[in-house]
């Protein structure tokens, strides 16, 4: 770890050190995993509760793998809690308007705070970094409104610093592509259904199995938009690859298969 990253990490540990016990909202991504790791180092793992919000909005492999991730990356003394969220039970969320992310994050973090309160813990931390502040993220309004802390922001970690620090401390998911809930793939104002979420999950699993980790599949009526990491675009546009992928989506009811050539960076 170079001097600049070391300074940021020391700043992060110092910020966390002011608390006795904390909960960490952990999605399995590198941001929240690094934060949980730092909390364990700053406070001792016995004073850290890692909370995972389990819902139909996540791919099955994320839900199935979270316990192994926590066990592999964090000390055994840390407490791991699964909190089930009935996302589709909220009509405001299912409506899928411009408030969707706010409604979802508020519902999730309210449940996590309630869970932690029963354990006598008053502080919940979230893995937001400073790059996230420059993006359109309605969920941040809920984070702030509920008083959830963002230690990575306080220590001035951006995405690059998070990944480099995670690699330096030996976290296996340091290069894991960023993820988001499956509802983000659905066209705005189209009601969110369990059936469509599972279809999107299956389509993304098909692409992931072909080597497109971190892909996104966005249905748009009879068309579908594929987004892959920029480094995978060259493979995606090869004639034989295009043929296989187009055939798959056409068999699944899409007449047009589109590629977003801006790609994904993370």
C-alpha positions as CSV (number, residue, x, y, z in Angstrom):
1,X,0.0,0.0,0.0
2,X,1.5,3.3,-1.0
3,X,1.8,6.4,1.2
4,X,-1.4,8.1,-0.1
5,X,-3.5,5.0,0.4
6,X,-2.0,4.3,3.8
7,X,-2.9,7.8,4.9
8,X,-6.5,7.4,3.7
9,X,-6.8,4.0,5.4
10,X,-5.4,5.4,8.7
11,X,-7.9,8.2,8.4
12,X,-10.7,5.7,7.9
13,X,-9.6,3.7,10.9
14,X,-9.4,6.8,13.0
15,X,-13.0,7.8,12.0
16,X,-14.3,4.4,12.8
17,X,-12.4,4.3,16.1
18,X,-14.8,6.8,17.7
19,X,-17.6,4.2,17.9
20,X,-18.0,1.3,20.3
21,X,-20.0,-1.0,18.1
22,X,-21.3,-0.7,14.5
23,X,-23.4,-2.4,11.9
24,X,-22.2,-2.5,8.3
25,X,-24.7,-2.8,5.4
26,X,-22.8,-5.3,3.2
27,X,-23.9,-6.2,-0.3
28,X,-20.9,-8.4,-1.1
29,X,-19.3,-5.8,-3.2
30,X,-15.8,-4.5,-2.7
31,X,-16.9,-1.1,-1.1
32,X,-18.9,-2.6,1.7
33,X,-16.5,-5.5,2.2
34,X,-13.5,-3.2,2.6
35,X,-15.6,-1.1,5.1
36,X,-16.5,-4.1,7.1
37,X,-12.8,-5.2,7.1
38,X,-11.8,-1.8,8.4
39,X,-14.4,-1.8,11.1
40,X,-13.1,-5.1,12.3
41,X,-9.6,-3.7,12.4
42,X,-10.6,-0.5,14.1
43,X,-13.1,-1.8,16.7
44,X,-12.4,-5.6,16.9
45,X,-14.6,-8.1,15.1
46,X,-16.6,-8.8,18.2
47,X,-18.0,-5.2,17.9
48,X,-19.1,-5.4,14.3
49,X,-22.4,-6.7,12.9
50,X,-22.4,-7.3,9.1
51,X,-25.9,-7.0,7.8
52,X,-27.0,-8.4,4.5
53,X,-30.4,-7.4,3.1
54,X,-31.8,-10.5,1.3
55,X,-34.4,-10.0,-1.3
56,X,-35.7,-11.0,-4.7
57,X,-33.8,-8.1,-6.2
58,X,-30.5,-9.9,-6.0
59,X,-29.2,-12.7,-8.2
60,X,-29.2,-16.1,-6.5
61,X,-25.4,-16.5,-6.7
62,X,-25.0,-13.3,-4.7
63,X,-27.4,-14.4,-2.0
64,X,-25.9,-17.9,-1.9
65,X,-22.3,-16.7,-1.7
66,X,-22.5,-13.9,0.8
67,X,-22.0,-16.1,3.9
68,X,-18.9,-17.7,2.3
69,X,-17.6,-14.2,1.4
70,X,-17.9,-12.9,4.9
71,X,-16.4,-16.1,6.4
72,X,-13.4,-15.9,3.9
73,X,-12.7,-12.2,4.2
74,X,-13.5,-11.2,7.8
75,X,-12.5,-12.6,11.2
76,X,-14.6,-15.4,12.6
77,X,-15.7,-13.3,15.6
78,X,-17.7,-10.9,13.4
79,X,-21.5,-11.3,13.6
80,X,-23.2,-11.9,10.3
81,X,-27.0,-11.2,10.0
82,X,-29.4,-11.8,7.1
83,X,-32.4,-9.6,7.1
84,X,-35.1,-10.5,4.6
85,X,-36.7,-7.6,2.8
86,X,-40.1,-8.0,1.0
87,X,-39.3,-5.5,-1.8
88,X,-42.3,-6.4,-3.9
89,X,-44.6,-5.9,-1.0
90,X,-44.1,-2.1,-1.3
91,X,-46.4,-0.6,-4.0
92,X,-44.3,2.5,-4.1
93,X,-41.3,0.4,-5.1
94,X,-43.2,-1.8,-7.6
95,X,-44.5,1.3,-9.4
96,X,-40.9,1.9,-10.5
97,X,-41.0,5.7,-10.8
98,X,-38.2,8.2,-10.1
99,X,-38.5,7.5,-6.4
100,X,-37.8,3.7,-6.7
101,X,-34.3,3.7,-5.3
102,X,-35.2,6.1,-2.5
103,X,-38.1,3.9,-1.5
104,X,-36.0,0.8,-1.7
105,X,-33.0,2.1,0.3
106,X,-35.3,3.6,2.9
107,X,-37.1,0.3,3.4
108,X,-33.9,-1.8,3.5
109,X,-32.0,0.5,5.9
110,X,-35.0,1.1,8.2
111,X,-35.1,-2.7,8.6
112,X,-31.3,-2.9,9.2
113,X,-31.5,-0.1,11.8
114,X,-34.4,-1.9,13.6
115,X,-32.4,-5.1,13.6
116,X,-29.3,-3.4,15.1
117,X,-31.4,-1.5,17.6
118,X,-32.5,-4.8,19.2
119,X,-28.9,-5.7,19.6
120,X,-28.1,-2.3,21.3
121,X,-26.2,-0.9,18.3
122,X,-27.0,2.7,17.3
123,X,-24.7,3.1,14.3
124,X,-25.1,1.8,10.8
125,X,-22.4,2.3,8.2
126,X,-22.8,2.2,4.4
127,X,-20.1,1.7,1.7
128,X,-20.8,4.8,-0.3
129,X,-17.6,6.4,-1.7
130,X,-17.0,9.9,-3.0
131,X,-17.4,8.9,-6.7
132,X,-21.0,7.8,-5.8
133,X,-21.7,11.4,-4.7
134,X,-21.2,12.6,-8.3
135,X,-23.7,10.2,-9.7
136,X,-27.5,10.2,-9.7
137,X,-28.3,8.1,-6.7
138,X,-31.7,8.8,-5.2
139,X,-30.9,6.2,-2.5
140,X,-28.4,8.5,-1.0
141,X,-31.2,10.7,0.2
142,X,-32.5,7.8,2.2
143,X,-29.1,7.1,3.6
144,X,-28.7,10.7,4.8
145,X,-32.3,10.9,6.0
146,X,-31.9,7.9,8.2
147,X,-28.6,9.1,9.7
148,X,-26.6,6.2,8.1
149,X,-22.8,6.9,8.2
150,X,-20.6,6.9,5.1
151,X,-17.1,6.4,6.4
152,X,-15.5,5.9,3.0
153,X,-16.7,9.4,2.1
154,X,-15.3,10.8,5.3
155,X,-11.9,9.3,4.6
156,X,-12.1,10.5,0.9
157,X,-12.0,7.1,-0.8
158,X,-13.0,7.0,-4.4
159,X,-13.6,3.8,-6.4
160,X,-10.0,3.4,-7.4
161,X,-8.7,3.9,-3.9
162,X,-11.2,1.4,-2.6
163,X,-10.1,-1.3,-5.1
164,X,-6.4,-0.6,-4.5
165,X,-6.7,-0.7,-0.7
166,X,-8.8,-3.9,-0.9
167,X,-6.1,-5.5,-3.0
168,X,-3.4,-4.3,-0.6
169,X,-5.1,-5.8,2.5
170,X,-5.8,-9.1,0.6
171,X,-9.5,-9.0,-0.1
172,X,-10.4,-11.6,-2.8
173,X,-13.2,-9.4,-4.3
174,X,-10.9,-6.4,-4.9
175,X,-11.5,-6.7,-8.7
176,X,-15.1,-7.9,-8.5
177,X,-17.2,-5.9,-11.0
178,X,-19.6,-3.5,-9.3
179,X,-23.2,-4.8,-9.0
180,X,-26.6,-3.3,-8.5
181,X,-30.1,-4.7,-7.9
182,X,-31.8,-6.4,-10.8
183,X,-34.6,-3.8,-10.8
184,X,-32.2,-1.2,-12.3
185,X,-32.4,-3.1,-15.6
186,X,-36.2,-2.6,-15.9
187,X,-37.5,0.3,-17.9
188,X,-38.7,3.2,-15.7
189,X,-42.4,3.2,-15.0
190,X,-42.8,-0.4,-16.0
191,X,-44.1,-2.3,-12.9
192,X,-41.5,-4.5,-11.4
193,X,-42.4,-8.2,-11.2
194,X,-40.8,-11.3,-9.8
195,X,-41.1,-13.0,-13.2
196,X,-39.1,-10.3,-15.0
197,X,-36.5,-10.1,-12.3
198,X,-35.8,-13.8,-12.7
199,X,-35.7,-13.6,-16.5
200,X,-33.1,-10.8,-16.3
201,X,-31.1,-12.9,-13.8
202,X,-31.2,-15.9,-16.2
203,X,-30.1,-13.7,-19.2
204,X,-27.2,-12.2,-17.2
205,X,-26.1,-15.6,-16.0
206,X,-26.0,-16.8,-19.7
207,X,-23.7,-13.9,-20.6
208,X,-21.6,-14.3,-17.4
209,X,-21.1,-18.0,-18.2
210,X,-19.8,-16.9,-21.6
211,X,-17.2,-14.7,-20.0
212,X,-19.0,-11.3,-19.6
213,X,-18.7,-10.8,-15.8
214,X,-20.4,-7.6,-14.7
215,X,-22.8,-7.5,-17.7
216,X,-26.2,-5.8,-17.7
217,X,-29.3,-6.9,-19.6
218,X,-32.0,-4.3,-20.1
219,X,-35.3,-5.4,-21.7
220,X,-37.0,-2.7,-23.7
221,X,-40.2,-4.1,-25.2
222,X,-39.3,-6.5,-28.0
223,X,-35.7,-5.3,-27.9
224,X,-32.9,-5.9,-25.4
225,X,-29.9,-3.8,-24.6
226,X,-26.7,-5.6,-23.6
227,X,-24.0,-3.7,-21.6
228,X,-20.7,-5.4,-20.9
229,X,-17.4,-4.1,-19.6
230,X,-15.4,-2.1,-22.1
231,X,-12.7,-4.7,-22.2
232,X,-15.2,-7.3,-23.3
233,X,-16.7,-5.4,-26.2
234,X,-14.1,-6.7,-28.7
235,X,-15.1,-10.3,-27.8
236,X,-18.8,-9.5,-28.0
237,X,-18.7,-8.1,-31.5
238,X,-17.0,-11.1,-33.1
239,X,-19.3,-12.5,-35.8
240,X,-19.6,-16.0,-34.2
241,X,-20.2,-14.6,-30.8
242,X,-22.8,-12.2,-32.0
243,X,-24.6,-15.1,-33.7
244,X,-24.7,-17.2,-30.6
245,X,-25.9,-14.4,-28.4
246,X,-28.4,-13.0,-30.8
247,X,-29.9,-16.5,-31.3
248,X,-30.2,-16.9,-27.5
249,X,-32.1,-13.7,-27.0
250,X,-34.3,-14.2,-30.1
251,X,-35.3,-17.7,-28.7
252,X,-36.3,-15.8,-25.6
253,X,-38.7,-13.5,-27.4
254,X,-36.5,-10.5,-28.4
255,X,-36.6,-9.5,-32.0
256,X,-33.7,-7.0,-31.7
257,X,-30.5,-7.3,-29.7
258,X,-28.7,-4.0,-29.2
259,X,-25.2,-3.3,-27.7
260,X,-24.4,-0.3,-25.7
261,X,-20.9,0.6,-26.9
262,X,-20.2,3.0,-24.1
263,X,-19.6,-0.2,-22.0
264,X,-19.1,-0.4,-18.3
265,X,-15.9,0.8,-16.5
266,X,-16.4,-0.8,-13.1
